[in-house]
Amino acid sequence: MMAKERVYTINLGRAYDYTRTKRAIRAIKLIKTFLSRHMKVDKKDVKISNALNHFVWKSGICKPPRKVKIKVLLEGNVAYGYLFDEQIPRKEEKKEKRKKEKKNGIYALRRID
């Protein structure tokens, strides 16, 4: 089954109506609420990427962005939110298994094929 992919621009201006020292937290909650409503999933089934989280928090807790453009993937019953420009990891591109190898007292990571 193919995943549904959509692009949204979310207005985060309502985060500025909240307490100044909790605006970025409120912006994250606004994003999750928006995605749960539009993708028809529970709020606990919404996952956001680290890059999107970093984008919201980059100016600190008091000044989150006013708007954010995101790309949303719906896989099964889980909605994944990414920044619009972010490279989305595919299942084939998962982390490779690595093994620690000790050589001359130094640990090195070696790829296992």
C-alpha positions as CSV (number, residue, x, y, z in Angstrom):
1,M,0.0,0.0,0.0
2,M,1.3,3.4,-1.0
3,A,1.7,6.1,1.6
4,K,-0.4,9.3,1.2
5,E,1.8,12.4,0.8
6,R,0.5,15.9,1.3
7,V,2.0,19.4,1.7
8,Y,0.6,21.9,4.1
9,T,1.6,25.4,5.3
10,I,0.7,25.7,9.0
11,N,0.1,29.1,10.6
12,L,1.7,29.1,14.0
13,G,0.7,32.6,15.0
14,R,-1.6,31.3,17.7
15,A,1.4,30.2,19.6
16,Y,2.1,33.9,20.2
17,D,-1.2,34.2,22.2
18,Y,0.3,31.8,24.7
19,T,2.8,32.5,27.6
20,R,6.0,33.9,26.2
21,T,8.2,31.2,27.8
22,K,6.2,28.3,26.4
23,R,5.6,29.4,22.8
24,A,7.8,26.8,21.0
25,I,6.2,24.0,23.1
26,R,2.8,25.4,22.0
27,A,3.9,25.6,18.4
28,I,4.8,21.8,18.4
29,K,1.4,21.1,19.9
30,L,-0.3,23.1,17.2
31,I,1.5,21.2,14.5
32,K,0.5,17.8,16.0
33,T,-3.1,18.9,16.5
34,F,-3.3,20.2,12.9
35,L,-1.8,16.9,11.5
36,S,-4.1,14.7,13.6
37,R,-7.1,16.6,12.4
38,H,-6.2,16.7,8.7
39,M,-4.8,13.2,8.4
40,K,-7.6,11.7,10.6
41,V,-5.3,10.0,13.1
42,D,-5.0,10.2,16.9
43,K,-2.7,12.9,18.3
44,K,-0.5,10.2,19.8
45,D,0.0,8.7,16.2
46,V,1.6,11.9,14.9
47,K,5.4,11.9,14.6
48,I,7.5,14.9,13.7
49,S,11.1,14.8,12.4
50,N,14.1,16.1,14.2
51,A,14.6,18.7,11.5
52,L,11.1,20.0,11.9
53,N,11.5,20.2,15.7
54,H,14.9,21.9,15.3
55,F,13.3,24.5,12.9
56,V,10.6,25.4,15.4
57,W,13.2,25.7,18.3
58,K,16.0,27.4,16.4
59,S,15.2,30.9,17.6
60,G,14.5,29.7,21.1
61,I,11.5,29.1,23.2
62,C,10.1,32.6,23.0
63,K,10.2,33.1,19.2
64,P,9.0,30.2,17.1
65,P,8.4,30.8,13.4
66,R,5.0,32.3,12.4
67,K,4.5,29.7,9.6
68,V,6.0,26.4,8.6
69,K,5.7,24.5,5.4
70,I,5.6,20.7,5.9
71,K,5.3,17.5,4.0
72,V,3.2,14.8,5.6
73,L,3.3,11.0,5.0
74,L,0.5,8.8,6.2
75,E,1.7,5.2,6.6
76,G,-0.9,2.9,8.0
77,N,-2.3,4.7,11.0
78,V,0.7,6.9,11.7
79,A,1.3,10.4,10.2
80,Y,5.0,11.5,9.8
81,G,5.6,15.3,9.5
82,Y,8.8,16.5,7.8
83,L,10.0,19.9,6.7
84,F,9.1,20.6,3.1
85,D,12.8,20.7,1.9
86,E,13.9,17.7,4.1
87,Q,15.0,14.5,2.5
88,I,12.6,11.8,3.6
89,P,14.3,8.6,4.7
90,R,13.0,5.5,2.8
91,K,12.8,2.1,4.4
92,E,15.7,0.7,2.3
93,E,17.9,3.5,3.6
94,K,17.7,2.4,7.2
95,K,20.9,2.4,9.3
96,E,23.3,-0.3,8.4
97,K,24.3,-2.8,11.1
98,R,27.7,-1.9,12.5
99,K,30.1,-3.8,14.7
100,K,32.7,-2.5,17.0
101,E,36.2,-3.7,16.2
102,K,39.1,-3.2,18.5
103,K,42.4,-2.5,16.7
104,N,45.5,-1.3,18.6
105,G,43.4,-0.4,21.6
106,I,41.1,1.9,19.5
107,Y,37.5,0.9,18.7
108,A,36.5,1.4,15.1
109,L,33.1,0.8,13.5
110,R,33.1,-1.7,10.7
111,R,30.2,-2.2,8.3
112,I,28.7,-5.7,8.2
113,D,27.6,-6.8,4.8
